[in-house]
Amino acid sequence: MKVPNVSCKIEMFCSINPSENPEKIKKVILNIFPHSTIKTESFSISAQSKDLNSLEKIYETVHSKQTQRIYRRNLENNLENNTTWFYLNKQAAFVEKIAICEEADESPLGPIKVVLTSSRIDRIIDWIVFGNDMI
């Protein structure tokens, strides 16, 4: 995976339900988004990174499972100015699987929201969806 030389802020947000162990949620976030800094609060967890390598597992899933159209549609539909976002299924993430949700309620325990912000957001979207040939 060749990563573009583009500045990007990557943020992840996830609620912590009373039945969930915050340490397990933290591990889930780090499994999916390595290279990120985690902040845990009472009922939520957030992570932040400026390293596009943090998106490696998502990038690999997009290209191995042929889900480019789903990701592109979500990233473009949620695009506003220099920011876009998508949801990941939290339960799938527990077993280290990447599964995009088109709606928040598709993940019964709540989704993981991933927010991407960059002055070159179009290039980030193209890289995630189309791969190395877009760099």
N, C-alpha and C positions, 0 to 999 in steps of 0.2 A: 504494500500500500504506500503510494507516494502521496505525501501530504502537501497541499499548496502552501506557499509562503504568504499567508493572509492572516491578518489579525482577526480574532474572533473570540467573543466572550460566550462561554457555554455555562448555562445555569440549569440545575435540576431541582425540582420541588416535589415533595411527596408528603402526604399526611401520614401520621402514625395513629392507627386505630387502637383503642384500649386493649384489644386482644392481641396486639402485635408487640414483639420485643424490639425496642429501638435499636439494639445492637445488631439484630438480624437485618433490619432495614438498612442500617449503615453499611453492613457487609454487602447487601444487594446492590446498593448504589456504587460502592467501590468495585464490585465485580463487573458491573456494566460500564462504569465511567472511571477507569483508573486515571491517575494524574489529577485528581480533583481534591479540593479542600472541602471537608464536611463540617456542617454546623447543625447540631441537634438542639431542638427546643422541645417543649412539653408534648405538643401534638403534631409536630412537623419536623422534617429534615430537609436541608437544602445542601447543595454542593455547587462548587464553582470551579471552572478551569479556563485557562486561556490557551490550552494545548489541544490542537485538533486531533492529536493521537488519542485523546479521551473518547473520540467517536469511533475508534477502531472496530469495536464489536458491532456497532450499528452499521458501519460501512460494510463490513464483511457479510452481515446478514442481508443487507439490501442487495448485494451482488450475488450471494450464493442462493438465495431463495427467490430471486427474480421478482422482487417487490418494488422495483424502481417506480412504477406508475403510482402505487399507493403512497409512497413517501413523497414523490414529486407533487401529487395532488394536495396532500396535507401541508407540505411546506409552502406551496404557492397560495393555497386558500387562507392560511394563517399569516401570510406576509403583510407586514405593515411597516412602512419606512425601512429601517435597517434591521428589523427583527422578525423572526418567524419562530414557530414552535410546533411541537407534536407531543402526543401522549404515548407512553409505553405501558403495557400491561404489567402491573406490579407482581401478580401471582406467577406469571411466566418468568419474570426476572428472578424470583426466588430459586428457580431451577436453572438459572443462567441461560435462559432463552430470551431472545428479543422478539417481541410481538407488538406491533403498532396498534393503537386503538384510534378509531376515527372519532369516537365520542367518549367522554370521561366515564360514563356509566358502563362501558364495556369491560371495565376492570372492577369487579365487585368490591374489592378492598380499597378502591381508589387508584388512579393511575399515577405514574411518574411523569411529570410534565418537564419537557426538555425545551429550553429557550436558547436560541442562537441569535447573537447580535454582532453585526459586522458592517463596516462601510462597504464591503464587497460581498454582501449577503447572496447576491445572484451567483457569484463564483462558488461560494460554499455550497449552495443548493446543487449546482451543476456537478461539483465534485462528489457529493454524497450520492447523487442519483446516477450520474453517468460514469464516474470513476476517474482513473488516472489520466485518461486521454483528454480530459478537459482542463488539465493544469497548464 
